[in-house]
């Protein structure tokens, strides 16, 4: 997965394998629609509905999830650091990613402050 911030947007582009697992090629979010970014992974509950996506307990959670909290997009794998992006005015309430670089939280929050 490649994450970038360009021209007022946060862009997330998935590799071919990630696209197959998450059934999504990319996500583009206006910075003004991001409330905050943090590292506290939301708790998973049994009431979640995955449609479409992939799930293997303890290995991967990828795709669209309808939860009691609202619609969320997940792409998180074992041994990755959580990057949770809280949104407003978007179809997803939050995007939860597993990343190698934990610096994205401060980069995203800095972009929000610089609007």
Sine and cosine of phi, psi and omega as CSV:
sin_phi,cos_phi,sin_psi,cos_psi,sin_omega,cos_omega
0.00,0.00,0.65,-0.76,0.05,-1.00
-0.88,-0.48,0.79,-0.61,0.01,-1.00
-0.92,-0.40,0.68,-0.73,0.05,-1.00
-0.53,-0.85,0.39,-0.92,0.10,-1.00
-0.85,-0.52,0.90,-0.43,-0.03,-1.00
-0.60,-0.80,0.71,-0.70,0.13,-0.99
0.75,0.66,0.70,0.71,0.07,-1.00
0.99,0.16,0.23,0.97,-0.01,-1.00
-0.77,-0.64,0.55,-0.84,0.20,-0.98
-0.99,-0.14,0.84,-0.54,-0.03,-1.00
-0.91,-0.42,0.77,-0.64,0.06,-1.00
-0.85,-0.53,0.87,-0.49,0.00,-1.00
-0.88,-0.48,0.79,-0.62,-0.05,-1.00
-0.99,-0.11,0.51,-0.86,0.07,-1.00
-0.94,0.35,0.10,-0.99,0.00,-1.00
-0.87,0.49,-0.70,0.71,0.01,-1.00
-0.91,0.42,-0.70,0.71,0.02,-1.00
-0.89,0.46,-0.60,0.80,0.04,-1.00
-0.89,0.46,-0.67,0.75,0.04,-1.00
-0.89,0.45,-0.65,0.76,-0.03,-1.00
-0.96,0.29,-0.65,0.76,-0.08,-1.00
-1.00,-0.06,-0.21,0.98,-0.07,-1.00
0.82,0.57,0.69,0.72,0.02,-1.00
-0.37,-0.93,0.70,-0.71,-0.03,-1.00
-1.00,0.00,-0.62,0.79,-0.05,-1.00
-0.35,-0.94,0.28,-0.96,0.09,-1.00
-0.71,-0.71,0.73,-0.68,0.03,-1.00
-0.81,-0.58,0.86,-0.50,-0.10,-1.00
-0.83,-0.56,0.80,-0.60,0.12,-0.99
-0.89,0.45,0.70,-0.71,0.00,-1.00
-0.83,0.56,-0.58,0.82,-0.02,-1.00
-0.92,0.39,-0.22,0.98,0.05,-1.00
-0.99,-0.11,0.05,1.00,0.02,-1.00
-0.99,-0.12,0.84,-0.54,0.05,-1.00
-0.98,0.21,-0.73,0.68,0.00,-1.00
-0.14,-0.99,0.26,-0.97,0.10,-0.99
-0.84,-0.55,0.60,-0.80,0.00,-1.00
-0.42,-0.91,0.02,-1.00,-0.08,-1.00
-0.92,-0.39,0.24,0.97,-0.01,-1.00
-1.00,-0.06,0.98,-0.22,-0.04,-1.00
-0.90,0.43,0.78,-0.62,0.04,-1.00
-0.89,0.45,0.53,-0.85,0.02,-1.00
-0.95,0.31,0.63,-0.77,0.06,-1.00
-1.00,0.05,0.69,-0.72,0.02,-1.00
-0.83,-0.55,0.38,-0.93,-0.07,-1.00
-0.93,0.37,-0.30,0.95,-0.05,-1.00
-0.98,0.20,-0.03,1.00,-0.04,-1.00
-0.95,0.32,0.63,-0.78,0.07,-1.00
-0.90,-0.44,0.82,-0.57,0.01,-1.00
-0.99,-0.13,0.84,-0.55,0.01,-1.00
-0.29,-0.96,0.96,-0.29,-0.27,0.96
-1.00,0.03,0.13,-0.99,0.03,-1.00
0.38,-0.93,-0.21,-0.98,-0.05,-1.00
-0.72,-0.69,0.51,-0.86,0.05,-1.00
-0.45,-0.89,0.79,-0.61,0.13,-0.99
-0.66,-0.75,0.94,-0.33,-0.12,-0.99
-0.75,0.66,0.78,-0.63,0.02,-1.00
0.98,0.22,-0.03,1.00,-0.05,-1.00
-0.87,-0.50,-0.82,0.57,-0.05,-1.00
-0.47,-0.88,0.57,-0.82,0.16,-0.99
-0.69,-0.73,0.91,-0.41,-0.11,-0.99
-0.60,-0.80,0.67,-0.74,0.10,-1.00
0.87,-0.49,-0.27,-0.96,0.00,-1.00
-1.00,0.08,0.73,-0.69,0.03,-1.00
-0.76,-0.64,0.76,-0.65,0.09,-1.00
-0.98,-0.18,0.91,-0.41,-0.12,-0.99
-0.85,-0.53,0.19,-0.98,0.11,-0.99
-0.86,0.51,-0.35,0.94,0.02,-1.00
-0.99,0.11,-0.27,0.96,-0.07,-1.00
0.82,-0.57,-0.09,-1.00,-0.02,-1.00
-0.97,0.23,0.74,-0.68,-0.03,-1.00
-0.73,-0.69,0.47,-0.88,0.15,-0.99
-0.93,-0.37,0.74,-0.67,0.00,-1.00
-0.84,-0.55,0.64,-0.77,0.31,-0.95
-0.55,-0.84,1.00,-0.05,-0.08,-1.00
-0.70,-0.71,0.71,-0.70,0.01,-1.00
-0.83,-0.55,0.24,-0.97,0.03,-1.00
-0.84,0.54,0.60,-0.80,0.07,-1.00
0.92,0.39,0.34,0.94,0.08,-1.00
-0.96,-0.28,0.39,-0.92,0.03,-1.00
-1.00,0.04,0.69,-0.72,-0.03,-1.00
-0.96,0.28,0.66,-0.75,0.16,-0.99
-0.79,-0.62,0.95,-0.30,-0.04,-1.00
-0.95,-0.31,0.83,-0.56,-0.03,-1.00
-0.91,-0.41,0.93,-0.37,0.00,-1.00
-1.00,0.08,0.74,-0.68,-0.11,-0.99
-0.86,-0.51,0.33,-0.94,0.14,-0.99
-0.69,-0.73,0.61,-0.80,0.04,-1.00
0.93,0.36,0.38,0.92,0.00,-1.00
-0.83,-0.56,0.26,-0.97,0.02,-1.00
-0.93,0.37,-0.45,0.89,0.08,-1.00
-0.99,-0.14,0.63,-0.77,0.11,-0.99
-0.98,0.22,-0.53,0.85,0.05,-1.00
-0.40,-0.91,0.39,-0.92,0.11,-0.99
-0.87,-0.49,0.80,-0.60,-0.02,-1.00
-0.90,-0.45,0.88,-0.47,-0.03,-1.00
-0.86,-0.52,0.45,-0.90,0.17,-0.99
-0.96,-0.27,0.86,-0.50,-0.08,-1.00
-0.83,-0.56,0.31,-0.95,0.09,-1.00
-1.00,0.00,-0.55,0.84,-0.06,-1.00
-0.99,-0.16,0.96,-0.28,0.00,-1.00
-0.95,0.30,-0.07,1.00,-0.02,-1.00
-0.96,0.29,-0.20,0.98,-0.02,-1.00
-0.90,0.43,-0.47,0.88,0.02,-1.00
-0.87,0.48,-0.77,0.64,-0.01,-1.00
-0.93,0.36,-0.58,0.82,0.03,-1.00
-0.89,0.45,-0.69,0.73,-0.01,-1.00
-0.93,0.36,-0.73,0.69,0.00,-1.00
-0.89,0.46,-0.58,0.82,0.06,-1.00
-0.91,0.42,-0.65,0.76,0.04,-1.00
-0.89,0.46,-0.60,0.80,0.03,-1.00
-0.90,0.43,-0.71,0.70,-0.02,-1.00
-0.91,0.41,-0.48,0.88,-0.06,-1.00
-1.00,0.08,0.12,0.99,0.02,-1.00
-0.93,0.36,0.00,0.00,0.00,0.00
